[in-house]
């Protein structure tokens, strides 16, 4: 992936995350984009209630990751940044 392709994909990922953000904020949580790796894995930081919620991994995998991959199938995974 060229630097320009990575930058373009990162912009698209952030757009998808911004669509998801209001649903997390309704429950007192949020997320922050951290990184898109060269192998197309997205890292996000879960914030607010999402950072300490026992269901955070389910939200991440079944909510955030699923939404991102649905719109951007080239993304391999969305992982929690520690």
N, C-alpha and C positions, 0 to 999 in steps of 0.2 A: 504494500500500500504506500503510495507516494505521500509526502507531507500534505499536499493539497487535498488528496482523497481523504486522508485522516481528518483534516480540518473540516471538510464538508460533511463527513459522517458525524463528527462530534457535534456540529451545529444541529443536525437532524436528531441526534440522540437527545440533546438538550430540549429541543422542541417537544419531543414525546414526553420527556420528564415533566415539562411545564404543563402538559395536559393532565398528567396524573396527580400533580402536586395538590390541587384543590381537594381531592378526595382524602389525601393524607392529612391535610390541614384541618378538615372537618372533624377529624378524630384527635386533634391536638398534636399531630406529628408533622414531619416534613422530610425532605431529602435534599442532598446536595451532590451534584455531579463532582466526581473527583478526577477520574481518568478514563480514557479509552486507550486500551493497549493495542499494539500492532497486530495482535492475533484476535482483535475485535471482541474483547471482553470489556464490559463497562463496569467501573467501580463507583459506587455511590455511598455516601455516609447517611445513615438514618439518623434523624434528629427529633427532638421533642419526645413525645410519647412513643414514637416508633423506635427510638434508640434503646428504650428499656422495656418495651412490650414483649411478653413471652411469645407472642405470635409474629414477631418481626420477620423471621425467616420465611414464614408462610406468606406474609404480605409481600416480601421481596420477590420470592420465586413465583407465586401464583398470581400476583398482581402486577408488580413493576416489571419483572422480567418478561412475563407473558405479553404485556402491552407493548414493550419495546420491540420484542422479536416479531410480534404480529405486524407492526408497521415497518420494521427494518430487519428482514429475515437474515441479512448478512451478519447481524450481531450473534455471537456464539453464546453469551451468557451475561447476566447482570449479577455482580457479586457485592457483598457488603465490605466496605473499606473499614479496616480496624485501625 
